[in-house]
Amino acid sequence: MVAHANPLANLLATPGVTDVLVHGPDDVWVDRGLGCERAPVSFDGPDAVRALAVRLAAAAGRRLDDAQPTVDARLPDGSRLHAVLPPVADGCTAISIRRVRSEPFTMADLVAAGMLAPVVADVLAALIAARASLLVTGGTGAGKTTLASTLLGLVDPRERVVIVEEVGELRPTHPHVVRLVERRVNVEGAGGVGLERLVREALRMRPDRIVLGECRGAELREVLTAYNTGHRGGLTTLHANSASDVPARLAALGALAGLPDRATHRLAAAGFDAVVHVERGPSGARRVIEVAVLAVTARGLAVRSALRDEHGGGGAGVTRGPGWEALAAMAAHG
């Protein structure tokens, strides 16, 4: 429970709650995994919401005021805080808290919850054992972090996992994890340590696996360089609406790093062994709907579906696609 979060503390302590959202003094919502629902909580007024946001930011060691009206930080219990003050937030301070599960999920948990079909779970476990490099994709709140943490828990305990993140969210059950967290610039515009630099630092830390919690900018170049120079078995998450959108997303991020499309596509096809796409359905349920491989063609980077789960649940709807043989060959090396 977040110690400074009253009157939200009870909501954050409620089993099953993944997100707590505050839009106004009488506008509080929670997500229990099935979509947002209004919570019976209210504040004394906009000033009380702002005061809470400032206290939470301070608890995370961050500043939130008129000069620095937004904050994205990790609270002491591991929950992720995002807050925006007016006038950037229209009318009232907006608070978003994503709660971190105290006990990480296992693969069996994800199968039981319907997020993974058993056959997909087996293939992903085999890919981890084979030191395949994975790109986990999906929209916001689709379950990328949950899946990534669970997969990293399958890594051989003798291996050293170095995780680079904007805000520390990945919590794998693994005995040898080193975490590097981005530091933003201060109000004078100095002191920042970005993801690009942290990926380079990770290369010097005797990593067995390099993990980028979320790729959203020019740090893609450093990750692709690492995964193409002998650092196998890595994992990166990426926002994308579908597996087929991955080439365009990678090209856009590559452009931010000064990489031409052709270079980005070739490095991605060589660096990422498989794409694992997660979606959140209308009911709020999260599930892995596709596992695919990447290949360079005359027209650019192609995504070839290997496994697709059309219906979720027990796996009766899992079908094989044109990328299956390549995926199966990778998994067989575990």
N, C-alpha and C positions, 0 to 999 in steps of 0.2 A: 504494500500500500504506500502511496506517496504521502509522506508525512505532512507536507505543507499544503495539501490540496483541498482542505475543508472549504466549502461544503460538498466537494466532489469525492471525498475519501470513501464514503460508503459505496458509491457507484463503482469506483476503481477496485474495491475489494469484492465486488459481486462476482461469483464464478460465472465464467462464460463471456463477460464483457471484454471486448477487444479495443473499443474506442469510446472516448467521452468527448463530446463536442459542445462548446458553449458559443452561442451566437448572440445572446443578450441576457439580461437579468432573469427573464422568464422563458428563456429559449435554450433549454439544455437537452441534449440527445445522447443516446448510447447505441452502440452496435454490439449485439450478442452473437454476430456471425450470420444473421439473417436479414440484414438491412437496418437502417436507422429507425429508432423509435423514441418518442419523447419521454423524458425522465421527469419524475415529480420532484424537481429541485429548482429553487429560485434563489436569486441574490437580492440584496437590499437596493441595488441600483447599478448603473453603469460603472460608478466609481469602485464599487466592491468587486466587480469583474476585473477591472484594471488592476486593482491592488493584488488580487489573487495571481494574476498573470505575472506581475512584477516579483512577487514572492517566489513563485515557481521558478522563474528565470534565475533569481538569486540562488535558489537551492541547487540549481544546475551550474552555478558559477558563471552565469552570463548576465549581461546588462540588458535591460529593457526600459527605454525611456523615450522622450520625444526625439532625441538625437539618434537613437538606435531603436526604431519602432517595430522591428521584427526580431524574432529569435527562433532558432531551431536547435534544440539541445537534448541531451539525455539527462533525465532526472536520476537521483541517487539510486532508485530501485530498478533502473534500467529502462523505464518507460520513456517514450519519445514525446517531447513537448514542442509544439509549434504555437506561437502566439503573435498576434498583430494588433498594434494599438491604433486608435483613431488618430488622424483622419484617413490613414491608409486603409484601415478597416472601417467601413461606413457605419457610423452610428454608435457602435459599441465594440469593445475589445473582443476579438475572436480567439478562442483557445481550442486547441486540438491536442488530445493526449492519446497516444497509442500505447496500450498496456502490453507489457512483455510477460509472457507466460513464465511462471516461476520454474516449472518443470518442462524442459524442452520435449517436443514430440518425438516419438520414435516412428520408424517406418510402419510398424504395426498399427500405431495410433492413426496415421494418415490413411492407411488402408481401411481401418474400421470406420473412419469418418467419411469415407467415400471420396477423399481427395485423390487417392491413387488406386487404380485397378491393380490387383495382385501381380499380373504379368508385367505391368509397367514398373511396379516397385522392384521386381526382380531384375529387370533390365537396368534400371538406374543404379541399383546396388552393384551390379556387375561392372557398370561403367566406372563407378568410383574405385572399385578394386583394380580395374585395368588402368587407372590413372588417366582416364579421359578428361579433357578439359571441357567444361560445360558452360553454356550460356543459358541462364534461366530468365525467361521473358514473361511479361504480363502487364496488366494495367495496375494502377494504384489500388492497393488493398486486395490484390488478387491472391496473395499468399506466396509471393516470391521469397520473402525473407524466411517465412516458416519452412518452406521446402528446402531452401539453401542451408539453413541451420541443421535440419534433419539429415541432409545428405552429408554434410561435413562431419556429423557424428559417426558416420560409417568409415571415415578415414582411419587407416592403421594407426593405433596409438603411438607407435614408434616414430611417426612422421611429425615434423614441425610445420604447423599451419600459421602463416602470417596473413592477417586480415587487415585490409585497408578500407576505412569507411568515412563517410561524411559525418555521420552520427552513429555511435556504436549501437547496433541493433542485433547483429548476428550473435547468437548464443549457443554455439554447438556444444554437445556433450563430448568433449575431447580433452585429454590431459595436457596437451602441448599446443596452446593457442597463444599467439602474440598479436595484440591489437594495436594498430596505428590509426589515430583519429585526426581528421583534418582540423586545423586551427584557422579560424577566420582572421582577417586583418582587424586591428583595433581602430578606434575612432580617428587616429592619425594616419590610417592607411598603411600601417606597418605591422610586422610580426606574423603575417600569414604563412601557413604551411599547407599547401594545396595537395590534392590527391595525386597529381602528376609526380610531385617530388616524393610523396610517400611511397608510391609504387617503386620508384627508383631506389629509395632507401630499403624497401623490402627485399630487393634483389641482393643486397649486401648482408642480409641477416641469416644466411644459411637456411633459406626456406626449402621445405619439401613441396609445399603447395602455396601458391600466392592467390589470395582471394580478394576481389574488389566488390565490396558490398553493393554498390550501385554505380554503374557507368552512365554518366550524363554529360560528359564534355570531352575536352582534349586529352584527358587521361587515358582514353581509348588507345592512343598511340603507344603509351608505355606498357599497357596490358598486352597489346598485340606483339610488341617487341619481346616481352617476357615469355609469352606463350610460344613464340617462334624461335626461341634461343635455348631450348632445352628444359624450360620450366613447365613440365607437364603436370596434369592433374589439377589445374586451377579451376576456379569457379567465379563467374561474374553475373550479376543481374542487370537487366536492361528493361526499360519501359518500352512496350510494344503492344499494339492491339491484336496482333496475330503473329504466328511464326512466319507467315509469308511477308510480313512487313519488316522483318529483320534486316534485309539488305538495304532498304531505304534508310532505316534508322542508323545503321552502322555508317553508311555513306555520309549522312548528315553530321554525325559526331566526328568522323574522320576529317571532314572539311574544317571543323573547328580546330583540328590539330595540324592543318595544312597538308593533309594527305589527299591525293587524288583518288577518285572512286576506284579506279582499277587496282591501285596499291592496297587500299582498304579491303577490297573484296578478296584479293589474293591472300593477304595476311590473315583475314578472318577465317577463310576456308581452311588454311593451314593451322591456325591457332585454336579454333573451337572445333571439337570433335562432334558435339551434338548440341542442339537447341531443345530446351524443355520449356514448353509454353503452358502457363497457368491462366485460368480464367475464373472470374466470379460471376455466377449466373444470376438471373433476376431474383431468385429466392435468397441470394446471399451466399449460397454454397460455393466453396472454392474447390477446384479440381484441375488436375493435369489433363489436358485434352489432347496434347500432341507432343511427340518426340520426333525430331527431324535431324537430318544431317545437311551440311553445307557443301556446295561444289561450285567451282568456277566454270562457267560455260562461255561460249562466244558472246552471249548477251549480257554477261556479268555474273553476279553471285546468285546462285539458285538455291532454294530451300526444297529439299526432297523429304517428304513425310515418310517416316519409318513406322511409327505407331500412332494411331489416332483412336481416342476413346470417345465415341459418339454419344454415349448415354451415361457414363459414370457408373459407380456402384461396383458390382461384382466382376466386371470385366467382360461380360458377354458381348458388349458392343465394341471391343478393341479390334481394330483391323490393321493389317500390315500394308505399307505403301512401298513405293519404288526405292526408298532409302533403307529398307529393312536389312538387306544383305550386308550393306556397309556397316550399319549399326550393330548387327549381330556379330560381325567379325571383330569389331572393336571390343564388345562386351566379352567375347570369348578369350581375350587376352588376360582377363583378371585372374 
